[in-house]
């Protein structure tokens, strides 16, 4: 059955659901603040998906996040997948003039930042910014209630994420990444690199960079733990 699903193409959050079913109490993601196991990570992703639905985010909507790479961002990535929405992660160090171009290009339905990044996002043209420090309280409340939302119409050929280039040689350009291609690449890279369930994988890259994003997914694919070090530098 699993092989048939992979042949048709998977959705990003199905990697997490598979990990939760296989190893619910295995450590999933660690950052400078703490650690979540796969069951905790999955429950936070479901609660965040419920929050997104509550905010009116729907399948195909683009959501920009200028948030440090930590446990919450991983949960938000999978939560956006559950909604069928598009994850658009931006490096917290992105320059304002590049940020203005990206916001104009992505045309997000929602922008999420931090207390620190809100001023820059507003200067770059964001009309309203949800702050993680505020919204996460509601996510915690929804999680305690067992809230969940998954859009049943999301397809493997829907876009999962837009990864913007750094803009070092020109304006940042979006790399369009559908669910099926992202999950296929994740499993192929995992096999090629020989990741195992007892590995501890250090990731010093932000999730706004493709390899940082794939490290989070590859560890999920084999149910090992990723240690996110980027947060401590932002």
N, C-alpha and C positions, 0 to 999 in steps of 0.2 A: 504494500500500500504506500509506504513511504517513497519507494522508488518511482511509483507511478506519479505521485505528487511532484517529485523533483523533475520528472520528465515534462510535466505540464508547466512547471514553473511555480515557485513558492512566493509567499509574501514575507516581507522582512520579519514581522512579528511572529510568524510561524516558527522561526528559528528559536525564539525565546520560549514559545509555548512547548516546543519539543524538549528544550532544556529543562523547563520546569517539570514536565512529565517524567523525564528520565532521572534527574538529579535535583529535586526540589530544595534540598538542604545543603547543596554544594555552594561554596563561595562563588559569587558571580562577578562582582565588581567592587573594588576597593579604591578609596581615594584618601586624601589627607584627613578627612573627617571621620570616616567609618567604612563599614562593609555591609553589603546586602547579599543574601543568598538568592538563588534563582526564583524561589517562590516570592520573596519580597520584591525583587525587581519586577516580576510579572505583575504583581498586585499594584505596584506604583504606576506601571505603564497603563493598566486598565483604568485606574482612578484618573490619570491625566487624560486619557481618551474621553472619559466621561466629562471632565472639566471642559475639554475642547468642544464637545458636542453641546454642552450647556452654554458655551460662548458663541455658538452658531457656526463653528468650523465644520465644513462638509467635505466630502470626497472631491479631490482635485484642487482644493484650496492650498495656497502656498503660505507657509508659516516661517517667518524669519526669526532666528534665535541668535542673539549675540550674548552668549552665556559661556562662562568657563567650563571646561570639560571636567565633569564630575559625575557622581552617581545619578543626580537628577537629570542631567542632559541625556544620559543613556536611556532612562525611563521615558523621557519626552520623545526621543527618537522612535521607540517602539510604540508609544501611545499615538503618535502621529500616523504611524503605519496602520494601526487598528482603525483609525478614522478614515483611512484612504487619502489623507492629506499629505502634502509634500514638505519634507524636512529640508529647511534651508539654513544650515549652520554657518555663522560668520565668525571669523577670528576676532576676539575682543581687541586685538591690536590693529585692526583694519583702519586705515586713514579715513577721515571724514569725506574727502572728495571721492574715494572709491566706494564708500558706503552709500553715498548719494546715488551713484550710478547703479549699484546693486539693487537698492530699494526701488528705483525707477524701472529697472529691468525685470525684477521678480514680481512686482505688483502684489505684495502679500496681503492676504485677508487679515493677518494678525502679526504683530511684531512683539517679541518677547525679549526683554533685556534684564539688566540688574540696576540697582541704585546707581552704580558707577557708570554704566553704559547708556542710561536713559538720556542724559543731556546730549551726548554725541548723536544718538539715533534721532532725537528730535531736531537737532541742528541739520542732520542729513535729510530731513524731510518726512520722518515718521510722524503721523498725526496723533497717534495714541500708542503708548508702549505699556504692555503688561509687565510688571516686575516680578521676577521669580520669588523675591523675598515676601511678596504679598500673596501671589497666587498659590504658593506651595501650601499655605495654611488650609486653603480650600481643598487642595488635592489630598492632604492628610485626612481631612474630614470625610471626603468621599471614600477614601480607602477604608476608613474605619466602618463605613456603612456597607462595604462590599460592593461599591459601585463598579460598573463595567460598561463599556460600549465598544462594539466592533461593527463596522459597516459591512454588511453582508455582500455588497456589490463591488467591493474592491477586487481588481483583477491583477494577475501577475504582470501584465503589460502596462499597468498604470505606473506613473512616475512615483518613485519612493523618495528620491532626494535630488536636489540640485546642489552640486559641489562647485563653488566658484573658484576660479584660478586666483592667484595672489595679486595679479595686477602689476607685477614687477617690470613687464615689458610693454604692457598696454592696459586698457581698462579690464577689470575682471570679467571673465566669460564663464557662463554656466555650463557645466558638464551634466547632461541629462541622464539620470540613472534609474531605469525602471526596476521594479521589484525582481522580476525573473532574472535579469542580468546581474543584479547585486547579489542575490542568493546563490546563483550559479558560480560567480567569481569567488564568493566566500568559501564555498565547499571545495572548489578547485585549489584555491590558495592553501586552505587548511590541509588538504592531502599532500600538496607539494612540499609544504614546510614541516609536515609531520607533527602537527599539534596533537597533544594527548590530554586526557582528562586530568592528569596529575600535574600539568604544567602551571607555572605562575608566570604570566606574561606582563612585562613592564611596558607601559605606553607613555612616552613623553610628548607625543604629538597631539594637537587638538583635533577634535572630531570634525572641524571645518576642513581638515586636510584629509585626502582620501585614505591614506594609509592608517591614520589614527582611527578613522571610521571603520575600516576593515579589521583592525585589531580587535575592536569591540565585538564585531560580528564573528570573527574566526574563533575567539574564545568561547562565545556562546554556542557555536556549532559543535564543539566537542565537550562542552560543559566544564571548562576550566576557568580560572580566575584571571581577570585583567586588573592590573594595578595602574590607576590613572595618576600620573605625576604632574601633568600640565597645570592642573588647578592651582598648585602651590606657587606657581610662577606668575599668576595673573592677579 
